[in-house]
Amino acid sequence: MEIMAVEAKSDRFKRLAEARVNKALACLRSIGKLSNRGHYDYGEEEVRKIFQTLKRELDDSKSEFDKALARESKNNFRLND
């Protein structure tokens, strides 16, 4: 029974991860369209702020995964992997 719960969590993770990553990719592509100088006026500082903010958020998200994986490995002892 426990295995099914893990599989259900795994399936839910995959479904949500795919949807959220695809949504994020669409938003990033939309941001890229702002580079069209025919439609928009912007400076280097504005571009720097955009990508600095995006990078910081991406780094923070990755850090959350790293912390969760570290807690998991710290709490589980195994002789064989």
Backbone as numpy.savetxt, mean C-alpha at the origin, in Angstrom:
# Nx Ny Nz CAx CAy CAz Cx Cy Cz
-11.23 -26.86 11.34 -12.06 -25.67 11.34 -11.19 -24.41 11.34
-10.09 -24.44 12.08 -9.22 -23.26 12.14 -8.60 -22.96 10.78
-8.29 -23.98 10.02 -7.69 -23.80 8.70 -8.66 -23.04 7.79
-9.93 -23.35 7.87 -10.92 -22.65 7.04 -10.98 -21.18 7.42
-10.88 -20.85 8.70 -10.90 -19.45 9.12 -9.68 -18.72 8.56
-8.52 -19.36 8.56 -7.32 -18.75 8.00 -7.49 -18.56 6.50
-8.04 -19.55 5.82 -8.26 -19.42 4.38 -9.25 -18.30 4.10
-10.28 -18.19 4.90 -11.25 -17.11 4.70 -10.59 -15.75 4.89
-9.74 -15.64 5.90 -9.02 -14.38 6.11 -8.09 -14.10 4.93
-7.44 -15.14 4.45 -6.54 -14.99 3.30 -7.31 -14.56 2.05
-8.44 -15.19 1.82 -9.27 -14.82 0.67 -9.76 -13.39 0.78
-10.17 -13.00 1.98 -10.64 -11.62 2.20 -9.51 -10.63 1.99
-8.31 -10.97 2.51 -7.15 -10.11 2.31 -6.87 -9.93 0.82
-6.84 -11.02 0.07 -6.54 -10.94 -1.37 -7.58 -10.10 -2.10
-8.85 -10.31 -1.78 -9.93 -9.57 -2.45 -9.81 -8.07 -2.16
-9.63 -7.73 -0.88 -9.53 -6.32 -0.51 -8.23 -5.69 -1.00
-7.13 -6.43 -0.90 -5.84 -5.90 -1.36 -5.89 -5.59 -2.85
-6.44 -6.52 -3.64 -6.52 -6.28 -5.08 -7.38 -5.05 -5.38
-8.52 -4.94 -4.72 -9.41 -3.80 -4.97 -8.75 -2.49 -4.55
-8.12 -2.50 -3.38 -7.52 -1.25 -2.87 -6.29 -0.84 -3.65
-5.47 -1.81 -4.05 -4.28 -1.48 -4.85 -4.70 -0.98 -6.22
-5.69 -1.62 -6.83 -6.17 -1.14 -8.14 -6.75 0.27 -8.04
-7.45 0.55 -6.93 -7.99 1.90 -6.72 -6.85 2.91 -6.55
-5.83 2.53 -5.77 -4.68 3.41 -5.57 -3.95 3.66 -6.89
-3.79 2.62 -7.70 -3.13 2.78 -9.00 -3.91 3.73 -9.91
-5.21 3.62 -9.89 -6.05 4.52 -10.70 -5.87 5.96 -10.22
-5.82 6.15 -8.91 -5.61 7.50 -8.37 -4.23 8.04 -8.74
-3.22 7.19 -8.68 -1.87 7.62 -9.06 -1.81 8.00 -10.54
-2.48 7.23 -11.38 -2.52 7.57 -12.81 -3.22 8.92 -13.01
-4.25 9.15 -12.22 -4.97 10.43 -12.30 -4.07 11.59 -11.89
-3.26 11.37 -10.85 -2.29 12.40 -10.44 -1.30 12.66 -11.57
-0.85 11.60 -12.22 0.08 11.75 -13.34 -0.49 12.61 -14.46
-1.79 12.55 -14.65 -2.42 13.36 -15.70 -2.34 14.86 -15.40
-2.10 15.20 -14.13 -1.94 16.62 -13.77 -0.66 17.21 -14.37
0.21 16.37 -14.89 1.47 16.86 -15.48 1.26 17.56 -16.82
0.09 17.49 -17.37 -0.22 18.10 -18.66 -0.17 19.62 -18.55
0.92 20.20 -19.05 1.12 21.66 -18.97 0.11 22.43 -19.80
-0.54 21.77 -20.74 -1.58 22.44 -21.53 -2.82 22.75 -20.72
-3.02 21.99 -19.64 -4.21 22.17 -18.81 -3.93 22.73 -17.43
-2.69 22.58 -16.97 -2.37 22.95 -15.58 -1.08 23.74 -15.51
-1.00 24.59 -14.50 0.21 25.35 -14.22 0.66 24.99 -12.81
1.92 24.60 -12.67 2.45 24.17 -11.37 3.95 24.37 -11.36
4.50 24.36 -10.17 5.94 24.53 -10.02 6.60 23.29 -9.44
7.93 23.32 -9.43 8.71 22.20 -8.92 8.39 21.91 -7.45
8.20 22.95 -6.66 7.92 22.78 -5.24 6.60 22.04 -5.02
5.60 22.36 -5.81 4.31 21.68 -5.71 4.44 20.20 -6.06
5.19 19.92 -7.10 5.41 18.53 -7.51 6.18 17.79 -6.42
7.19 18.44 -5.86 7.97 17.82 -4.79 7.08 17.47 -3.60
6.20 18.39 -3.21 5.30 18.15 -2.08 4.36 16.98 -2.34
3.83 16.91 -3.55 2.94 15.80 -3.91 3.65 14.47 -3.71
4.83 14.34 -4.31 5.51 13.05 -4.28 6.15 12.75 -2.93
6.51 13.78 -2.19 7.01 13.58 -0.83 5.89 13.01 0.05
4.70 13.57 -0.09 3.55 13.09 0.68 3.18 11.67 0.30
3.14 11.38 -0.98 2.82 10.02 -1.44 3.85 9.01 -0.95
5.12 9.37 -1.03 6.18 8.48 -0.59 6.08 8.22 0.91
5.81 9.27 1.69 5.69 9.11 3.14 4.53 8.17 3.49
3.41 8.32 2.83 2.26 7.45 3.09 2.54 6.01 2.68
3.21 5.83 1.56 3.57 4.48 1.12 4.55 3.84 2.09
5.53 4.60 2.54 6.49 4.10 3.54 5.79 3.73 4.84
4.82 4.55 5.27 4.07 4.26 6.50 3.26 2.98 6.36
2.64 2.80 5.21 1.86 1.58 4.98 2.75 0.35 5.00
3.90 0.44 4.34 4.85 -0.68 4.33 5.33 -0.98 5.74
5.56 0.05 6.52 6.02 -0.12 7.90 4.98 -0.89 8.73
3.71 -0.62 8.51 2.65 -1.34 9.22 2.72 -2.83 8.92
2.93 -3.19 7.67 3.08 -4.60 7.30 4.32 -5.20 7.94
5.43 -4.46 7.90 6.67 -4.95 8.50 6.51 -5.21 9.99
5.83 -4.29 10.69 5.61 -4.46 12.13 4.75 -5.68 12.42
3.70 -5.86 11.64 2.81 -7.01 11.85 3.55 -8.32 11.61
4.37 -8.36 10.56 5.13 -9.58 10.28 6.18 -9.83 11.34
6.80 -8.78 11.86 7.81 -8.94 12.90 7.18 -9.46 14.19
6.00 -8.93 14.54 5.29 -9.42 15.73 4.96 -10.89 15.58
4.51 -11.26 14.39 4.14 -12.66 14.14 5.34 -13.58 14.28
6.46 -13.21 13.69 7.64 -14.07 13.75 8.24 -14.07 15.16
8.10 -12.98 15.88 8.62 -12.88 17.24 7.83 -13.77 18.20
6.55 -13.94 17.93 5.67 -14.70 18.81 5.59 -16.18 18.45
6.20 -16.60 17.38 6.13 -17.99 16.95 7.50 -18.60 16.85
7.68 -19.72 17.54 8.93 -20.45 17.47 8.73 -21.67 16.59
9.63 -21.87 15.64 9.59 -23.04 14.77 10.99 -23.53 14.52
11.16 -24.83 14.55 12.46 -25.41 14.22 12.63 -25.50 12.71
11.55 -25.78 12.02 11.59 -25.89 10.56 10.69 -24.84 9.94
11.14 -24.31 8.86 10.31 -23.32 8.16 9.63 -23.91 6.98
